[in-house]
Amino acid sequence: MTQRKPREEPAEDFVERLIREARERGELDELPGKGKPLRSLGRARGEAWWIREKLKQEKLSILPDTLELRRESDRTLAGLRGLASEDEVRRRLEALNERIRQVNRTSWTGPPTDLGPLDVEEWVARWRSARPR
């Protein structure tokens, strides 16, 4: 519900009234994290802390594509060991290769990338040999 603040009502009173009315209607009863301590309580926060928190919540990155690609590659290759099927390994590697090709084709900011498409067969063979018999 969007209301306009009456001119004669101070802003602080208006906000407090809206919170009180929402509480009375029960709109604040089932909020996520209710009854749990704030994670950031007692932690020193630097400048623009809220931007870093928002990036973390939204799973966004401020890294240039080339550096983000390196991180994505490392995570994908490290996660191969936990995959159960060869088809899934191949799918992940092909998706990573497509991302590598796309970044190599279009990236013009940040440091240059030294990643080229991976040899899928070689990585599948590594995955097979690392599996318990």
N, C-alpha and C positions, 0 to 999 in steps of 0.2 A: 504494500500500500504506500503510495506516495502522497505526502501532504505538503502543502506550502506552509512555511512558518508564518504565523500571524505577525504583523508588524509590531504590535504592542508587546509581544512575548519575547523575552530575551532568548538568545540562541541556546544557551545552556539549559534553561528551563524547558524549552521546546524538546530538545534531545532527551532529557531526563524523563519527560512526560511520555514520549514515544516508547522509550525502553520500558517504563513502568507498565504502560498499556499492553505492550507485547508480552511482558511477563505475566500479566493478569490473564491474558488470553491463552497462555500456555505455549506460545510460539518459540520460547527459548528453552523449553524443557528437554528436547531431544537433540541438542547440538552435539556434534562430534567432539570428543575430548572433555565432555562435562565431568567435573569432579576430579580431573587429572591435573597435575601441576603443569604450568607452562614450561615448555622445553627450554626456552631461552632465559628463564628467570635465574638471576645470579651470574649470568655469563656477561663478560665484557663484550660490548658490541661496537664495532668500528663504524666508520662513516659508510653510509648507504647499506647498512645491514639488511634493511627490508628488501632491497633489490636482490641480494644474494638469497634470502629466504624464498622470495617469489620464484626465482630461477630454479631453486631446488624443488619447490612444490610442483611447478609446472614441468619439471624435467627438461629444462631448456639449457642451452649452453651459450656462452659468449665467446667461445673459442673460434678462431677462424676455421673454416671447413677443413683445411688440410690437417690441423692439429686434432680436430674432433674425429677425423677419419682415422688417425693413428690410434686414438683411444678406442674407437669402435672396433678397429681391427684387433687390437690386443684383447679386448673383451670377448669378441667372437671366437678367436682362436683358443683362448683359455677355457671357454665354455664348451668346446667341442667334446671334451672328455666325458662330460656328463650326459651327452645325448645317447639315446637308446638305439636309434636306427640309422643305417647308412643313408637312407633317403633324406632324413632330417639334416644330417651332416652336409650332404650335397646341396640341399636347399639353402642352408645358412651360408655356405661358401659362395654359391652363385649369387646370393643377395649381396654379400660383401663385395664380390668382384664387380657387380653392377654399380654399387656405390663408389668403388674406387675409380671405375671408368668415368662415372658422372663427375666426380670431383676433379679428376685429372683433366677432363674436357672443359669444365666451366669455371674452375677456381682461379681467381686472379688477385686475391688478397691474401695476406699472411705469408708465412714461409712456404717455399715450394715443397711439394710432397715427393717423397722418394718411393712411394708404394706403387707397385704395379699389380695387375691382377694375379691372383694366386693360382698355382697349379692344383686344381681340385683333386686330381687323381693322387698326387703326392700326399696331400693332406688327408685324404680318405685312407690311404695306406698307413699313415702315421696313426690315425684314429683306430684302425683295425689292430695294429700291433700293440697299442697301449691298452686294449681291452683285455680283461681277464679271460682266460681260455675256458 
